[in-house]
Amino acid sequence: MSLHITQKRGVFIKKLFIDMDNTLVDTLPVLNAESQNVQKYNVKKPDQIPGIFRHLKPLPGAIEGVKELAKHFDLYILSTAPWENPSSWQDKINWLTEYFGNDADSPFYKKVVLTHQKNLVKMPDSLLLDDRPYHGASDWDDAKIDSFWLQYGYDSRLVWTAELVPFLISIADSNEGSLRDDIAYANKQNQYALHHATTEFKKESWE
């Protein structure tokens, strides 16, 4: 059992890092809608609009799903905030506290990492749930240290309103010897597509 697996109440549990935009938060439709209006805000891209990240809606089922996963994983947020939009850093924290609280009962209380290099945070026996390969997310698929990148929504069944939460719980409850063995065992029956090659992903036109 790796020392990087967290222990709670005498039971070892795995770490799960969760991205925010388009994984927890329904961000892209709002940014796309504002992509033609950036000039009135005096910015170049919609993700640079002050305050645009504050009042976004969660993806359907995301809040309930996280609360269920918190019973099985040691949860963390791992997200990127636009460098040219200082308000986005604060807005992301405020969004999390609005939906999950701001005390020790929150699964993300003082467990938030905002960075443009997510690969700096990867660690053994840890899983990243992220919709995109960018900012080092795909580097989490690292057999040498036994970390893994699970791409949210790449398999249409692996979303909050479908089979994502049960699949993750089956990984959390597996004990096959390594994280990647646990994932393979949990995926034996359904054979989900867990992520694609980074070269296949296409950015939005304004990105």
Secondary structure as UniProt FT lines:
FT   TURN            3..4
FT   STRAND          6..8
FT   TURN            9..10
FT   STRAND          11..13
FT   STRAND          15..18
FT   TURN            22..24
FT   HELIX           28..34
FT   TURN            35..36
FT   HELIX           38..41
FT   HELIX           46..48
FT   TURN            50..55
FT   TURN            60..61
FT   HELIX           62..69
FT   TURN            70..72
FT   STRAND          74..79
FT   TURN            83..84
FT   HELIX           86..100
FT   TURN            104..105
FT   TURN            107..110
FT   STRAND          112..114
FT   HELIX           118..120
FT   TURN            124..125
FT   STRAND          126..130
FT   TURN            134..137
FT   HELIX           138..140
FT   TURN            143..146
FT   STRAND          147..151
FT   TURN            152..154
FT   TURN            156..157
FT   TURN            160..163
FT   HELIX           164..173
FT   HELIX           179..186
FT   TURN            187..190
FT   HELIX           198..200
FT   TURN            205..206
//
